[in-house]
Amino acid sequence: MTSRLRAGHLAGSLIATLAFVGGAAQADVVLAPELAGVYAAGKGVTGEFLKVSDTWHDSSVLWNEDTHSFGSGVAIGTFSWGSGLWGLADWRTAYGSPAPGMIESSWTGRASPISYADAEYNALYGPTWGEAAMAPLFAPNGPSAGENNWASRFAGYIRITEAGTYNFGVLHDDGFFFTLGGASGTLSLENDFLNPRERLGFGSNLQLGVGLYSFELGAYDRIEAGVVELSWSRGGGKWSVVPIENLIRPDEVMPVPEPSTWALMIGGLLAVGSIASRRRNRTDALRG
């Protein structure tokens, strides 16, 4: 699978294809923050989880019966066995224009951090890939009993506090897309259709500045084990889950003034206080 750099708005109309992590190394991609500057720590972003009916039969993902492959042929929902989620087209239907009966249950709330799975994933693959929190749909007292055909969406800002070399990876099973927005363009990753669990990251490291980068992550699982986890690597190091304090909801963005700004503000307040004091002293002298 490949990840692609959508660069129609990047300086110089750069067009490139980023290879799967582990392939040939490529030059770093420089991306300035969408909102430059220092910002207060985040508390996580909003997560939206959907449980799609196991009997939903309107998938628009194409299936070629002759070659047994996705991407061409006819809609998989036309086959008797073609129920449930099969690809990103179905994810978009679930979050964009679901037909009556497609969504069995849903959960929306603060996701912190982005590392969720179902019980089968944690039982079978948690020891090797690392356990994740139970998706709220399935957690104790969650709204759904079934753990197949579920989808998730997360969006907000990633907070970068130190300029340097970064990469982002998504652990997923079955599919996902991830976009990272900067001042001059958007980077994107995706893995469509049904895939075994894997962490897919940008084939080129990213040179990021201090500030906020917008992002969106969508993922889905059809049957059996499912997981979605957003990780980063810093300075070419190991993958680790993006911390809560680096995930900010758009309605919770809070700039932190630079030290020089604080100095100017304090200096201004002192000056105002000094002027007010002199005026009081002058008034008292005239009254005396």
HELIX and SHEET records of a PDB file:
HELIX    1   1 ALA A   11  SER A   13  5                                   3    
HELIX    2   2 ILE A   76  THR A   78  5                                   3    
HELIX    3   3 LEU A   88  GLY A   96  1                                   9    
HELIX    4   4 ALA A  119  TRP A  129  1                                  11    
HELIX    5   5 ILE A  244  ASN A  246  5                                   3    
HELIX    6   6 PRO A  250  GLU A  252  5                                   3    
HELIX    7   7 PRO A  259  ARG A  287  1                                  29    
SHEET    1   A 6 ALA A  16  LEU A  18  0                                        
SHEET    2   A 6 SER A   3  ARG A   6 -1                                        
SHEET    3   A 6 THR A 186  ASN A 191 -1                                        
SHEET    4   A 6 GLY A 175  GLY A 181 -1                                        
SHEET    5   A 6 GLY A 211  ASP A 221 -1                                        
SHEET    6   A 6 LEU A  35  ALA A  36 -1                                        
SHEET    1   B 8 ALA A  16  LEU A  18  0                                        
SHEET    2   B 8 SER A   3  ARG A   6 -1                                        
SHEET    3   B 8 THR A 186  ASN A 191 -1                                        
SHEET    4   B 8 GLY A 175  GLY A 181 -1                                        
SHEET    5   B 8 GLY A 211  ASP A 221 -1                                        
SHEET    6   B 8 TRP A 150  ILE A 160 -1                                        
SHEET    7   B 8 VAL A  45  VAL A  52 -1                                        
SHEET    8   B 8 ILE A 103  ALA A 111 -1                                        
SHEET    1   C 7 ALA A  16  LEU A  18  0                                        
SHEET    2   C 7 SER A   3  ARG A   6 -1                                        
SHEET    3   C 7 THR A 186  ASN A 191 -1                                        
SHEET    4   C 7 GLY A 175  GLY A 181 -1                                        
SHEET    5   C 7 GLY A 211  ASP A 221 -1                                        
SHEET    6   C 7 TRP A 150  ILE A 160 -1                                        
SHEET    7   C 7 LEU A 247  ILE A 248 -1                                        
SHEET    1   D 4 VAL A  29  LEU A  31  0                                        
SHEET    2   D 4 LEU A 206  LEU A 208  1                                        
SHEET    3   D 4 GLY A 164  ASP A 173 -1                                        
SHEET    4   D 4 GLU A 198  GLY A 201 -1                                        
SHEET    1   E 6 VAL A  29  LEU A  31  0                                        
SHEET    2   E 6 LEU A 206  LEU A 208  1                                        
SHEET    3   E 6 GLY A 164  ASP A 173 -1                                        
SHEET    4   E 6 VAL A 227  ARG A 234 -1                                        
SHEET    5   E 6 SER A 115  ALA A 117 -1                                        
SHEET    6   E 6 ALA A 133  MET A 134  1                                        
SHEET    1   F 5 VAL A  29  LEU A  31  0                                        
SHEET    2   F 5 LEU A 206  LEU A 208  1                                        
SHEET    3   F 5 GLY A 164  ASP A 173 -1                                        
SHEET    4   F 5 VAL A 227  ARG A 234 -1                                        
SHEET    5   F 5 SER A 240  VAL A 241 -1                                        
SHEET    1   G 3 SER A  69  PHE A  70  0                                        
SHEET    2   G 3 LEU A  62  ASN A  64 -1                                        
SHEET    3   G 3 VAL A  74  ALA A  75 -1                                        
END                                                                             
